[in-house]
Amino acid sequence: MKSRVEEEINSINRELKRTQIIGVPGILLIGIAVHGIFAEPGKTLHPFLNDIGICYAMLAVGGAVAVWEVKKILRLTKRQSELNKMLGT
């Protein structure tokens, strides 16, 4: 039983790492969008960031990815905590 629980904990750890890697583009989109929204016109990192509509779209997509990431991480860490209690660690 202990080895099955340990295998599941290892699987959860791998899934957590995967989820964090998948979430990086969402956070980058949020950061770049905020830069585009608050930078002076003409002084953005890229010309397409001068279009406020594009910035808001990037903010929405990045926010959706970030929310998905948080929900998945919370679910995985809750399960990991339950398994650790079963092991007594």
C-alpha positions as CSV (number, residue, x, y, z in Angstrom):
1,M,0.0,0.0,0.0
2,K,2.8,2.4,0.9
3,S,4.5,2.1,-2.5
4,R,1.2,2.7,-4.3
5,V,0.7,5.9,-2.3
6,E,4.3,7.0,-2.9
7,E,3.8,6.3,-6.7
8,E,0.7,8.5,-6.7
9,I,2.6,11.3,-4.8
10,N,5.4,11.1,-7.4
11,S,2.8,11.3,-10.2
12,I,1.2,14.3,-8.6
13,N,4.6,16.0,-8.3
14,R,5.2,15.4,-12.0
15,E,1.8,16.8,-12.9
16,L,2.4,19.9,-10.7
17,K,5.6,20.6,-12.6
18,R,3.9,20.1,-15.9
19,T,1.0,22.4,-14.9
20,Q,3.5,25.1,-13.8
21,I,5.3,24.9,-17.1
22,I,2.1,25.2,-19.0
23,G,1.1,28.2,-16.9
24,V,4.2,30.3,-17.8
25,P,2.8,31.6,-21.1
26,G,-0.3,32.8,-19.3
27,I,1.7,34.8,-16.8
28,L,3.8,36.2,-19.6
29,L,0.7,37.3,-21.5
30,I,-0.6,39.1,-18.4
31,G,2.7,40.9,-17.9
32,I,3.1,41.9,-21.5
33,A,-0.5,43.0,-21.7
34,V,-0.2,45.2,-18.6
35,H,2.9,46.8,-20.1
36,G,1.0,47.5,-23.3
37,I,-1.9,49.0,-21.4
38,F,0.2,51.3,-19.1
39,A,3.2,52.2,-21.4
40,E,3.3,55.5,-23.2
41,P,1.9,55.2,-26.7
42,G,4.8,54.5,-29.1
43,K,7.1,53.3,-26.3
44,T,5.9,49.7,-26.0
45,L,8.0,46.6,-26.5
46,H,6.3,45.9,-29.9
47,P,4.1,48.0,-32.1
48,F,1.0,45.7,-31.8
49,L,0.9,46.5,-28.1
50,N,-0.2,50.1,-29.0
51,D,-3.6,48.5,-29.8
52,I,-5.5,48.5,-26.5
53,G,-7.9,45.8,-27.8
54,I,-5.1,43.4,-28.3
55,C,-3.7,44.1,-24.9
56,Y,-7.1,43.4,-23.3
57,A,-7.5,40.2,-25.3
58,M,-4.0,39.1,-24.1
59,L,-5.0,40.0,-20.5
60,A,-8.1,37.9,-20.8
61,V,-6.4,34.9,-22.3
62,G,-3.5,35.1,-19.8
63,G,-6.0,35.5,-17.0
64,A,-7.9,32.4,-18.1
65,V,-4.7,30.3,-18.2
66,A,-3.6,31.6,-14.8
67,V,-7.0,30.8,-13.3
68,W,-6.9,27.3,-14.8
69,E,-3.4,26.8,-13.4
70,V,-4.4,27.9,-9.9
71,K,-7.5,25.6,-9.8
72,K,-5.4,22.6,-11.0
73,I,-2.6,23.3,-8.6
74,L,-5.0,23.6,-5.6
75,R,-6.7,20.3,-6.6
76,L,-3.4,18.5,-6.9
77,T,-1.9,19.9,-3.7
78,K,-5.1,19.0,-1.8
79,R,-4.8,15.4,-3.0
80,Q,-1.0,15.4,-2.2
81,S,-1.8,16.5,1.3
82,E,-4.3,13.7,1.8
83,L,-1.8,11.2,0.6
84,N,0.9,12.6,2.9
85,K,-1.4,12.2,5.8
86,M,-2.0,8.6,4.9
87,L,1.8,8.0,4.9
88,G,2.1,9.9,8.2
89,T,4.6,12.5,6.8
